[in-house]
Amino acid sequence: GEGVADGSMRVDQPRTATRAVLSLAVDVARWFDPRGRESVHDVGRIYADLAVRMLGAEPPVHDPGRTTARRPVERSTR
């Protein structure tokens, strides 16, 4: 893809890496529990860092001691 072409991502098998990143996004819905220890924002940040690292790119700088305040998850009443 474009990231490999412009050098911002270093991955030998872009299609396989794409499937792996998509699997992260799909599978998190299977196990994530909004009542769990990590907030949805924390999991999002962790998974974003994992995905960027899998693609051989530099993750954004985060304060590792900072966690996101838990927020209630809105549920549909339909």
Order of alpha helices (4+ residues) and beta strands (2+ residues): alpha-alpha-alpha
